[in-house]
Amino acid sequence: MATPREAPYVWVTWITKLLSADSHCLWAAWFRAHNQYEKIPSDFDQARYSSEHGAMVQECADALTAEGRGVYIEDQNAFRLEGKNGATLGGKPGIVAISREGGLKVIDCKTGKPRSSDQFQVLVYMLVLPHTHFACKERTPEGELRYRSGQVLSIPAAKIDDKVRKQFRDMMERVSGDPPARKVPSPGECRYCDIPKSECPERVEAAAPPTRAGHDLF
Ligand code: SF4
């Protein structure tokens, strides 16, 4: 049985896949924002992921320190930013780095394949850090994604424009507001969702139905 939260709380990755349209079930984020619940156990190897990700962050931080940058990692960058409607956004950017000249950069290290939601995650960090991180002091940092494959993707501070601000604000309003958001059950999304059927009766537990031969479409 879910327990309603005292005030809406949103973890940053609950909205980044929605912002990038990699996911479409807004209700999942809305439900998490408003409730605490017993999650469906996952077979995802969290310990291995944390170890690999932590090693990547340390390696990257060491390289940046060797370049003479000031470096803050993980919990040093954690934020809880409360909005006007009382909802709180939480997140933990991997690395914030400051060059000798004062240039600011937020870097997210990814152990998996590139996804468009990765860029939205960094864009949200770039929006929030000027309001939460003492080193940023109301300045928008540059963004960067580093993948284990060696791929590096830069996200200039100029990407934070009115369109991105509106997308973010609208999404926060939809998932933290009172009216339940749109529910979009599908085999592809429900399969990876940790909300049990007892909370979401529309949950799709069967695989996608098999396609049939016998048509003349192609
Ligand atoms: S189980 Fe499916 S329909 Fe229900 S919240 Fe999760 S993704 Fe949405």
Residues whose N, C-alpha, C, O or C-beta is under 5 A from the ligand:
A	BS01	SF4	C25 W27 A28 V184 P185 S186 E189 C190 C193 I195 C200 E202 R203
